[in-house]
Amino acid sequence: MRTFEVYDGPMATWPRVELVAHADKVLDELHTEWKLALATNAADSNEKDIRAALHRVGLNQVLDEVYCFRRIGYRKPEPAFYKYILNDLELDQKQVIMVGDDFKNDVLGANRAGIRAIWFNPCSEVTKSSQLYRTIHDLRELPQELKTFQFE
């Protein structure tokens, strides 16, 4: 979902909500093979609010779980945020890939919790990569990039 700084409060009540380009098609494709979860620092919304916003753009049905600050009590990049999600999903960190647009909170935060990540960076040409993370600039790159990770 795109964030509009001019609005405050729960995204579900914003007069305008929009998908990130290609999110609907990419997530629909991935949902056939992956369990998809949304993990957000949104403090103005609970899970019901987030689901309502997702419903407005047709994404609610492809997301298996929604995790937010109000539910977890921690924010990204705190390792406890990610540990909560791993415990709830009953997954080992080696079975999970975090995809996010905030390098510090989403990528490095996940890495500190032992989770590999993909940095979605649509706003610049900057590309960073290591054994723990990769970079994409267009969501259509995500399915192929996920295949580059080895799973144990």
PyMOL CGO cylinders between C-alpha atoms (Angstrom):
from pymol import cmd
from pymol.cgo import CYLINDER

trace = [
    CYLINDER, 0.00, 0.00, 0.00, 1.18, 3.50, -0.72, 0.3, 1, 1, 1, 1, 1, 1,
    CYLINDER, 1.18, 3.50, -0.72, 1.49, 5.84, 2.22, 0.3, 1, 1, 1, 1, 1, 1,
    CYLINDER, 1.49, 5.84, 2.22, 0.17, 9.38, 1.88, 0.3, 1, 1, 1, 1, 1, 1,
    CYLINDER, 0.17, 9.38, 1.88, 1.69, 11.72, 4.47, 0.3, 1, 1, 1, 1, 1, 1,
    CYLINDER, 1.69, 11.72, 4.47, -1.26, 14.12, 4.17, 0.3, 1, 1, 1, 1, 1, 1,
    CYLINDER, -1.26, 14.12, 4.17, -3.58, 11.62, 5.88, 0.3, 1, 1, 1, 1, 1, 1,
    CYLINDER, -3.58, 11.62, 5.88, -3.51, 10.49, 9.47, 0.3, 1, 1, 1, 1, 1, 1,
    CYLINDER, -3.51, 10.49, 9.47, -5.43, 7.93, 11.46, 0.3, 1, 1, 1, 1, 1, 1,
    CYLINDER, -5.43, 7.93, 11.46, -6.20, 4.40, 10.27, 0.3, 1, 1, 1, 1, 1, 1,
    CYLINDER, -6.20, 4.40, 10.27, -5.56, 3.88, 6.55, 0.3, 1, 1, 1, 1, 1, 1,
    CYLINDER, -5.56, 3.88, 6.55, -9.00, 2.26, 6.27, 0.3, 1, 1, 1, 1, 1, 1,
    CYLINDER, -9.00, 2.26, 6.27, -10.56, 5.69, 6.83, 0.3, 1, 1, 1, 1, 1, 1,
    CYLINDER, -10.56, 5.69, 6.83, -8.37, 7.60, 4.40, 0.3, 1, 1, 1, 1, 1, 1,
    CYLINDER, -8.37, 7.60, 4.40, -10.26, 9.11, 1.46, 0.3, 1, 1, 1, 1, 1, 1,
    CYLINDER, -10.26, 9.11, 1.46, -7.69, 7.59, -0.89, 0.3, 1, 1, 1, 1, 1, 1,
    CYLINDER, -7.69, 7.59, -0.89, -5.84, 4.26, -0.70, 0.3, 1, 1, 1, 1, 1, 1,
    CYLINDER, -5.84, 4.26, -0.70, -3.67, 2.82, -3.44, 0.3, 1, 1, 1, 1, 1, 1,
    CYLINDER, -3.67, 2.82, -3.44, -1.64, -0.26, -4.18, 0.3, 1, 1, 1, 1, 1, 1,
    CYLINDER, -1.64, -0.26, -4.18, 2.05, -0.17, -4.88, 0.3, 1, 1, 1, 1, 1, 1,
    CYLINDER, 2.05, -0.17, -4.88, 2.39, -0.81, -8.62, 0.3, 1, 1, 1, 1, 1, 1,
    CYLINDER, 2.39, -0.81, -8.62, 1.86, -4.49, -9.52, 0.3, 1, 1, 1, 1, 1, 1,
    CYLINDER, 1.86, -4.49, -9.52, 1.25, -5.57, -5.89, 0.3, 1, 1, 1, 1, 1, 1,
    CYLINDER, 1.25, -5.57, -5.89, -2.06, -7.26, -6.67, 0.3, 1, 1, 1, 1, 1, 1,
    CYLINDER, -2.06, -7.26, -6.67, -0.72, -9.45, -9.48, 0.3, 1, 1, 1, 1, 1, 1,
    CYLINDER, -0.72, -9.45, -9.48, 2.56, -10.31, -7.73, 0.3, 1, 1, 1, 1, 1, 1,
    CYLINDER, 2.56, -10.31, -7.73, 0.94, -11.20, -4.39, 0.3, 1, 1, 1, 1, 1, 1,
    CYLINDER, 0.94, -11.20, -4.39, -1.75, -13.22, -6.13, 0.3, 1, 1, 1, 1, 1, 1,
    CYLINDER, -1.75, -13.22, -6.13, 0.97, -15.20, -7.94, 0.3, 1, 1, 1, 1, 1, 1,
    CYLINDER, 0.97, -15.20, -7.94, 3.02, -15.71, -4.75, 0.3, 1, 1, 1, 1, 1, 1,
    CYLINDER, 3.02, -15.71, -4.75, 0.01, -16.72, -2.68, 0.3, 1, 1, 1, 1, 1, 1,
    CYLINDER, 0.01, -16.72, -2.68, -0.20, -20.01, -4.55, 0.3, 1, 1, 1, 1, 1, 1,
    CYLINDER, -0.20, -20.01, -4.55, 3.22, -21.10, -3.18, 0.3, 1, 1, 1, 1, 1, 1,
    CYLINDER, 3.22, -21.10, -3.18, 3.92, -18.93, -0.14, 0.3, 1, 1, 1, 1, 1, 1,
    CYLINDER, 3.92, -18.93, -0.14, 2.24, -18.07, 3.12, 0.3, 1, 1, 1, 1, 1, 1,
    CYLINDER, 2.24, -18.07, 3.12, 2.00, -14.27, 3.02, 0.3, 1, 1, 1, 1, 1, 1,
    CYLINDER, 2.00, -14.27, 3.02, 1.92, -12.04, 6.07, 0.3, 1, 1, 1, 1, 1, 1,
    CYLINDER, 1.92, -12.04, 6.07, 1.90, -8.28, 6.47, 0.3, 1, 1, 1, 1, 1, 1,
    CYLINDER, 1.90, -8.28, 6.47, 4.08, -6.86, 9.25, 0.3, 1, 1, 1, 1, 1, 1,
    CYLINDER, 4.08, -6.86, 9.25, 3.63, -3.15, 9.94, 0.3, 1, 1, 1, 1, 1, 1,
    CYLINDER, 3.63, -3.15, 9.94, 4.61, -0.52, 12.48, 0.3, 1, 1, 1, 1, 1, 1,
    CYLINDER, 4.61, -0.52, 12.48, 1.27, 1.24, 11.94, 0.3, 1, 1, 1, 1, 1, 1,
    CYLINDER, 1.27, 1.24, 11.94, 0.30, 2.61, 15.32, 0.3, 1, 1, 1, 1, 1, 1,
    CYLINDER, 0.30, 2.61, 15.32, -3.05, 4.13, 14.30, 0.3, 1, 1, 1, 1, 1, 1,
    CYLINDER, -3.05, 4.13, 14.30, -4.55, 0.83, 13.14, 0.3, 1, 1, 1, 1, 1, 1,
    CYLINDER, -4.55, 0.83, 13.14, -5.40, -2.51, 14.63, 0.3, 1, 1, 1, 1, 1, 1,
    CYLINDER, -5.40, -2.51, 14.63, -5.61, -5.66, 12.53, 0.3, 1, 1, 1, 1, 1, 1,
    CYLINDER, -5.61, -5.66, 12.53, -9.29, -5.11, 11.72, 0.3, 1, 1, 1, 1, 1, 1,
    CYLINDER, -9.29, -5.11, 11.72, -8.49, -1.60, 10.41, 0.3, 1, 1, 1, 1, 1, 1,
    CYLINDER, -8.49, -1.60, 10.41, -5.60, -2.93, 8.34, 0.3, 1, 1, 1, 1, 1, 1,
    CYLINDER, -5.60, -2.93, 8.34, -7.76, -5.70, 6.88, 0.3, 1, 1, 1, 1, 1, 1,
    CYLINDER, -7.76, -5.70, 6.88, -10.40, -3.10, 5.97, 0.3, 1, 1, 1, 1, 1, 1,
    CYLINDER, -10.40, -3.10, 5.97, -7.81, -1.00, 4.11, 0.3, 1, 1, 1, 1, 1, 1,
    CYLINDER, -7.81, -1.00, 4.11, -6.50, -4.10, 2.33, 0.3, 1, 1, 1, 1, 1, 1,
    CYLINDER, -6.50, -4.10, 2.33, -10.05, -5.03, 1.36, 0.3, 1, 1, 1, 1, 1, 1,
    CYLINDER, -10.05, -5.03, 1.36, -10.48, -1.64, -0.33, 0.3, 1, 1, 1, 1, 1, 1,
    CYLINDER, -10.48, -1.64, -0.33, -7.69, -2.51, -2.78, 0.3, 1, 1, 1, 1, 1, 1,
    CYLINDER, -7.69, -2.51, -2.78, -8.42, -6.23, -3.13, 0.3, 1, 1, 1, 1, 1, 1,
    CYLINDER, -8.42, -6.23, -3.13, -5.47, -7.58, -1.13, 0.3, 1, 1, 1, 1, 1, 1,
    CYLINDER, -5.47, -7.58, -1.13, -7.17, -8.89, 1.99, 0.3, 1, 1, 1, 1, 1, 1,
    CYLINDER, -7.17, -8.89, 1.99, -7.76, -12.35, 0.54, 0.3, 1, 1, 1, 1, 1, 1,
    CYLINDER, -7.76, -12.35, 0.54, -4.10, -12.97, -0.39, 0.3, 1, 1, 1, 1, 1, 1,
    CYLINDER, -4.10, -12.97, -0.39, -2.65, -12.14, 3.03, 0.3, 1, 1, 1, 1, 1, 1,
    CYLINDER, -2.65, -12.14, 3.03, -2.77, -15.02, 5.47, 0.3, 1, 1, 1, 1, 1, 1,
    CYLINDER, -2.77, -15.02, 5.47, -1.79, -13.00, 8.52, 0.3, 1, 1, 1, 1, 1, 1,
    CYLINDER, -1.79, -13.00, 8.52, -1.54, -9.36, 9.59, 0.3, 1, 1, 1, 1, 1, 1,
    CYLINDER, -1.54, -9.36, 9.59, 0.83, -8.26, 12.33, 0.3, 1, 1, 1, 1, 1, 1,
    CYLINDER, 0.83, -8.26, 12.33, 0.94, -4.76, 13.72, 0.3, 1, 1, 1, 1, 1, 1,
    CYLINDER, 0.94, -4.76, 13.72, 2.40, -2.84, 16.62, 0.3, 1, 1, 1, 1, 1, 1,
    CYLINDER, 2.40, -2.84, 16.62, -0.91, -2.92, 18.51, 0.3, 1, 1, 1, 1, 1, 1,
    CYLINDER, -0.91, -2.92, 18.51, -0.95, -6.72, 18.44, 0.3, 1, 1, 1, 1, 1, 1,
    CYLINDER, -0.95, -6.72, 18.44, 2.73, -7.35, 19.09, 0.3, 1, 1, 1, 1, 1, 1,
    CYLINDER, 2.73, -7.35, 19.09, 3.68, -4.50, 21.41, 0.3, 1, 1, 1, 1, 1, 1,
    CYLINDER, 3.68, -4.50, 21.41, 7.03, -4.02, 19.65, 0.3, 1, 1, 1, 1, 1, 1,
    CYLINDER, 7.03, -4.02, 19.65, 8.03, -2.11, 16.54, 0.3, 1, 1, 1, 1, 1, 1,
    CYLINDER, 8.03, -2.11, 16.54, 10.39, -2.95, 13.72, 0.3, 1, 1, 1, 1, 1, 1,
    CYLINDER, 10.39, -2.95, 13.72, 13.44, -3.08, 13.88, 0.3, 1, 1, 1, 1, 1, 1,
    CYLINDER, 13.44, -3.08, 13.88, 13.25, -4.62, 17.36, 0.3, 1, 1, 1, 1, 1, 1,
    CYLINDER, 13.25, -4.62, 17.36, 14.13, -8.34, 17.18, 0.3, 1, 1, 1, 1, 1, 1,
    CYLINDER, 14.13, -8.34, 17.18, 11.17, -9.07, 19.50, 0.3, 1, 1, 1, 1, 1, 1,
    CYLINDER, 11.17, -9.07, 19.50, 8.82, -7.88, 16.72, 0.3, 1, 1, 1, 1, 1, 1,
    CYLINDER, 8.82, -7.88, 16.72, 10.16, -10.53, 14.36, 0.3, 1, 1, 1, 1, 1, 1,
    CYLINDER, 10.16, -10.53, 14.36, 10.46, -13.22, 17.04, 0.3, 1, 1, 1, 1, 1, 1,
    CYLINDER, 10.46, -13.22, 17.04, 6.75, -12.79, 17.85, 0.3, 1, 1, 1, 1, 1, 1,
    CYLINDER, 6.75, -12.79, 17.85, 5.83, -13.35, 14.21, 0.3, 1, 1, 1, 1, 1, 1,
    CYLINDER, 5.83, -13.35, 14.21, 8.08, -16.40, 13.87, 0.3, 1, 1, 1, 1, 1, 1,
    CYLINDER, 8.08, -16.40, 13.87, 6.55, -17.93, 17.00, 0.3, 1, 1, 1, 1, 1, 1,
    CYLINDER, 6.55, -17.93, 17.00, 3.01, -17.20, 15.86, 0.3, 1, 1, 1, 1, 1, 1,
    CYLINDER, 3.01, -17.20, 15.86, 3.61, -18.65, 12.40, 0.3, 1, 1, 1, 1, 1, 1,
    CYLINDER, 3.61, -18.65, 12.40, 5.49, -21.58, 13.92, 0.3, 1, 1, 1, 1, 1, 1,
    CYLINDER, 5.49, -21.58, 13.92, 8.33, -21.04, 11.46, 0.3, 1, 1, 1, 1, 1, 1,
    CYLINDER, 8.33, -21.04, 11.46, 12.08, -21.00, 11.80, 0.3, 1, 1, 1, 1, 1, 1,
    CYLINDER, 12.08, -21.00, 11.80, 13.83, -17.83, 10.67, 0.3, 1, 1, 1, 1, 1, 1,
    CYLINDER, 13.83, -17.83, 10.67, 15.44, -19.79, 7.81, 0.3, 1, 1, 1, 1, 1, 1,
    CYLINDER, 15.44, -19.79, 7.81, 11.95, -20.41, 6.36, 0.3, 1, 1, 1, 1, 1, 1,
    CYLINDER, 11.95, -20.41, 6.36, 11.01, -16.72, 6.16, 0.3, 1, 1, 1, 1, 1, 1,
    CYLINDER, 11.01, -16.72, 6.16, 11.90, -13.84, 3.85, 0.3, 1, 1, 1, 1, 1, 1,
    CYLINDER, 11.90, -13.84, 3.85, 11.00, -10.29, 4.89, 0.3, 1, 1, 1, 1, 1, 1,
    CYLINDER, 11.00, -10.29, 4.89, 10.17, -7.94, 2.04, 0.3, 1, 1, 1, 1, 1, 1,
    CYLINDER, 10.17, -7.94, 2.04, 10.07, -4.26, 2.87, 0.3, 1, 1, 1, 1, 1, 1,
    CYLINDER, 10.07, -4.26, 2.87, 10.73, -0.75, 1.66, 0.3, 1, 1, 1, 1, 1, 1,
    CYLINDER, 10.73, -0.75, 1.66, 12.50, 0.55, 4.78, 0.3, 1, 1, 1, 1, 1, 1,
    CYLINDER, 12.50, 0.55, 4.78, 16.11, -0.62, 4.70, 0.3, 1, 1, 1, 1, 1, 1,
    CYLINDER, 16.11, -0.62, 4.70, 16.81, -0.02, 8.39, 0.3, 1, 1, 1, 1, 1, 1,
    CYLINDER, 16.81, -0.02, 8.39, 13.54, -1.28, 9.88, 0.3, 1, 1, 1, 1, 1, 1,
    CYLINDER, 13.54, -1.28, 9.88, 12.54, -4.00, 7.44, 0.3, 1, 1, 1, 1, 1, 1,
    CYLINDER, 12.54, -4.00, 7.44, 15.83, -5.34, 6.12, 0.3, 1, 1, 1, 1, 1, 1,
    CYLINDER, 15.83, -5.34, 6.12, 18.41, -4.77, 8.84, 0.3, 1, 1, 1, 1, 1, 1,
    CYLINDER, 18.41, -4.77, 8.84, 15.82, -5.36, 11.57, 0.3, 1, 1, 1, 1, 1, 1,
    CYLINDER, 15.82, -5.36, 11.57, 14.88, -8.72, 10.05, 0.3, 1, 1, 1, 1, 1, 1,
    CYLINDER, 14.88, -8.72, 10.05, 18.56, -9.60, 9.61, 0.3, 1, 1, 1, 1, 1, 1,
    CYLINDER, 18.56, -9.60, 9.61, 19.22, -8.94, 13.32, 0.3, 1, 1, 1, 1, 1, 1,
    CYLINDER, 19.22, -8.94, 13.32, 16.48, -11.47, 14.08, 0.3, 1, 1, 1, 1, 1, 1,
    CYLINDER, 16.48, -11.47, 14.08, 18.12, -14.02, 11.77, 0.3, 1, 1, 1, 1, 1, 1,
    CYLINDER, 18.12, -14.02, 11.77, 15.66, -13.47, 8.91, 0.3, 1, 1, 1, 1, 1, 1,
    CYLINDER, 15.66, -13.47, 8.91, 16.80, -12.87, 5.36, 0.3, 1, 1, 1, 1, 1, 1,
    CYLINDER, 16.80, -12.87, 5.36, 15.24, -9.96, 3.50, 0.3, 1, 1, 1, 1, 1, 1,
    CYLINDER, 15.24, -9.96, 3.50, 14.53, -8.27, 0.21, 0.3, 1, 1, 1, 1, 1, 1,
    CYLINDER, 14.53, -8.27, 0.21, 14.68, -4.50, 0.09, 0.3, 1, 1, 1, 1, 1, 1,
    CYLINDER, 14.68, -4.50, 0.09, 11.98, -3.09, -2.17, 0.3, 1, 1, 1, 1, 1, 1,
    CYLINDER, 11.98, -3.09, -2.17, 13.52, 0.20, -3.30, 0.3, 1, 1, 1, 1, 1, 1,
    CYLINDER, 13.52, 0.20, -3.30, 11.34, 1.69, -6.04, 0.3, 1, 1, 1, 1, 1, 1,
    CYLINDER, 11.34, 1.69, -6.04, 12.47, 5.29, -5.45, 0.3, 1, 1, 1, 1, 1, 1,
    CYLINDER, 12.47, 5.29, -5.45, 16.15, 5.12, -6.37, 0.3, 1, 1, 1, 1, 1, 1,
    CYLINDER, 16.15, 5.12, -6.37, 18.77, 3.20, -8.29, 0.3, 1, 1, 1, 1, 1, 1,
    CYLINDER, 18.77, 3.20, -8.29, 20.58, 2.22, -5.08, 0.3, 1, 1, 1, 1, 1, 1,
    CYLINDER, 20.58, 2.22, -5.08, 21.11, -1.53, -4.88, 0.3, 1, 1, 1, 1, 1, 1,
    CYLINDER, 21.11, -1.53, -4.88, 22.49, -3.32, -1.84, 0.3, 1, 1, 1, 1, 1, 1,
    CYLINDER, 22.49, -3.32, -1.84, 23.06, -7.01, -1.38, 0.3, 1, 1, 1, 1, 1, 1,
    CYLINDER, 23.06, -7.01, -1.38, 24.71, -9.50, 0.93, 0.3, 1, 1, 1, 1, 1, 1,
    CYLINDER, 24.71, -9.50, 0.93, 24.14, -13.10, 1.97, 0.3, 1, 1, 1, 1, 1, 1,
    CYLINDER, 24.14, -13.10, 1.97, 21.27, -11.83, 4.13, 0.3, 1, 1, 1, 1, 1, 1,
    CYLINDER, 21.27, -11.83, 4.13, 19.50, -9.45, 1.75, 0.3, 1, 1, 1, 1, 1, 1,
    CYLINDER, 19.50, -9.45, 1.75, 18.88, -8.47, -1.86, 0.3, 1, 1, 1, 1, 1, 1,
    CYLINDER, 18.88, -8.47, -1.86, 17.38, -5.42, -3.57, 0.3, 1, 1, 1, 1, 1, 1,
    CYLINDER, 17.38, -5.42, -3.57, 14.54, -5.11, -6.07, 0.3, 1, 1, 1, 1, 1, 1,
    CYLINDER, 14.54, -5.11, -6.07, 13.24, -1.92, -7.69, 0.3, 1, 1, 1, 1, 1, 1,
    CYLINDER, 13.24, -1.92, -7.69, 9.98, -3.27, -9.11, 0.3, 1, 1, 1, 1, 1, 1,
    CYLINDER, 9.98, -3.27, -9.11, 7.65, -5.74, -7.39, 0.3, 1, 1, 1, 1, 1, 1,
    CYLINDER, 7.65, -5.74, -7.39, 7.53, -7.82, -10.57, 0.3, 1, 1, 1, 1, 1, 1,
    CYLINDER, 7.53, -7.82, -10.57, 11.13, -8.84, -9.74, 0.3, 1, 1, 1, 1, 1, 1,
    CYLINDER, 11.13, -8.84, -9.74, 10.05, -10.41, -6.42, 0.3, 1, 1, 1, 1, 1, 1,
    CYLINDER, 10.05, -10.41, -6.42, 9.03, -13.94, -7.53, 0.3, 1, 1, 1, 1, 1, 1,
    CYLINDER, 9.03, -13.94, -7.53, 12.34, -14.48, -9.30, 0.3, 1, 1, 1, 1, 1, 1,
    CYLINDER, 12.34, -14.48, -9.30, 14.39, -12.95, -6.49, 0.3, 1, 1, 1, 1, 1, 1,
    CYLINDER, 14.39, -12.95, -6.49, 12.74, -15.21, -3.92, 0.3, 1, 1, 1, 1, 1, 1,
    CYLINDER, 12.74, -15.21, -3.92, 14.02, -18.19, -5.88, 0.3, 1, 1, 1, 1, 1, 1,
    CYLINDER, 14.02, -18.19, -5.88, 17.63, -17.09, -5.30, 0.3, 1, 1, 1, 1, 1, 1,
    CYLINDER, 17.63, -17.09, -5.30, 17.41, -17.87, -1.57, 0.3, 1, 1, 1, 1, 1, 1,
    CYLINDER, 17.41, -17.87, -1.57, 18.33, -21.32, -0.33, 0.3, 1, 1, 1, 1, 1, 1,
    CYLINDER, 18.33, -21.32, -0.33, 15.96, -22.89, 2.19, 0.3, 1, 1, 1, 1, 1, 1,
    CYLINDER, 15.96, -22.89, 2.19, 16.93, -25.49, 4.74, 0.3, 1, 1, 1, 1, 1, 1,
]
cmd.load_cgo(trace, "trace")
